[in-house]
């Protein structure tokens, strides 16, 4: 389960009352307790989200492990007071600064994520294929390049790192099945 970012915002007739924002990691909280006009409130929400994400990331860099980073990347927004404004704002949310921070986090964990995936894949293939298995991997930007050799054949696959974050187990099962089917 990913990290949760909770927005405590109440819609009012002329404005929005922004009570606070909380992250489920490290008890990060920013108390605001201020009413804002609806016009321009989008920027206030963006600024608050980015501030909390940056604070959590700073703490992660000091004490986090790979699993924490993965949960950070998979953060979810919770609209505690069911604000229509918050729901609308985050419905199809895109923010360049948030995307840049997430890309930076992905590069921080790319090596350990790829190595763990690679080691699990080797263990699985060695117990499943009767012949010797040679597996190699390398990172190419935001992709994991895999080469598997066994029974005189070679299979090459490319798996986006983002897919590993979205659903590691599904990715692993799909890649392992594709490799096994290539050797049958």
N, C-alpha and C positions, 0 to 999 in steps of 0.2 A: 504494500500500500504506500502511496506517495505522501509527500508532505501536504498538509492542508493549510491554506491561507484563508482565514475567516474575516469577512468584512461585516462590521456592525454599523449599518447605515439605515436610517429611517427616512422614508419619503414623506415630505410635508408638502402642503399646497404650493408654496412659492419656492421652496428650497429643499435641500437634503441635509439631514443632521448626521454628521460623520462622527460616531462615538469613538471607534478604535478599529485597529486591524491587528490580527494575531497570526502567528505562524505556529504550527504544531511542533516545530523543532526548537529546542533550546529555550522554550518559553519566551520567544521573541514577541514583543508587543509594542505597538506605538499607539498611545492614547492621544486622541485629537480633540474630541468634545467641542465641535464647532459646526455651525450651520453654514452651508455654502449654497450660493445660487446654482440652480440646475445648469445654467449656461456656464460652461467652463469647468464643471464638476468632473468631467472625464479626465482632465489633466491632473486634478487632485487625486483621483483614484490611481492613475498611472504612477504618479510620484510616490504615493504611499506604498504601493506594491513594490516598486523598484527599491525603495529604501529598506523595506523589510527583507526582500530577497538578498540584497547586498549584505545586510547585517548577518543573516543566516549563513551566507556564503563565507563571510569573513570568519565566522566561528567554525564552519566546516573545515576550512583550510587549517585551522589549529588543531582540531580534535576529531574530525570526521574520517570515516573509512569509506571504501568503495560503495558499500550498500547504502550508506547515508547519502552519498552523492547521487546515486540512482533514484532514491526517494525524492531528493531535492528536484531532480530533473522532471520527475513525474508529479509535480505539484498540482493540486486541485483547488479551485476557488469554492468557498462556502459562503453563501449569502444568508447570514444568520437571521436577519429580520425580513427576509424575502422582499427586499427593495426592488421595485420594478426597474429603477434606474441602474442599479448594479447588475441585474440580470441582463438588461439590454446591452450594457457596456461590455460585459464579458462573454456575450453570446458567441461572437466570431472574433475573439480577441486576437489582435496582432499589435505588437509593439517592438520596434527595432531594438531599443535598449535592452528589453527583456530577452529577446532572441539572441542578442550578442552575449549577454551574460550566460545564457544556457549553452551557447556554442563554446564559450570559454570553459564552462564546467565539463562539457563533453570531452574537450581536449585534455583536461586534467585527469580524467578517469579512463581515457581510451586504452592505454597500455594495460592496466590491471584488468579491465573488463575483457579485452581481447585475449589476454593470457589465461584468464579463468575459463573463458569459453573454449579456447583451444585445448587446454588440459582436460576439460570435461569431455570434449569431443574425442580426443585420443583415447581416454579411458573407455569410453563407450564403444568406439570402433574396435579396439583391441579385444574386448570381450565378446564382440558380435561377429567379427570376421575371423574365419579360421586361419587365414594366411597372415604373413607379416604385413603390418600397416605402417606406412611412412606418411606423416602429416607435417605440413609446413604452413606457416601463416605469416602475414605481414600487414601492417596498417598502411593504407594509402588514403591519406586525408580522412574522410569520414566513412571509409569502407574497410572491411576486413576481407582480405584476400586469402582464400584457403586452397591448398593443393593436397590431394590425398592420392597416394600410390599404393596399390596392392594388386596381387594376381596379374602382374604385368600391365596393368592399366593405370591411367592417371585421370583424375577428375579435378577440375578447377571450378571454384564457386566464389561469388562475391556476395557479401552480406553487409548491408548498411548498418553502421553502429547504432543509428537511431532505432532500427528495428529491434536490436538487442535490448534497448531500453524500453521500448513499447511493450514487448512481450518476449522476454528472454526464453521462456520455456517453449513457446510456439515456434520461435525462430530455431532453437536447438533441435526440436523434433522434426521440423521441416527439412533442415539442412542434413541431419543425420539420415533421414529417410531417403532423401535424394541421393546421398552418397551410397547408401546400401543398395538402392535400386540400380545404381550404375555398375555395381559389382556382381549382380545376380544374373 
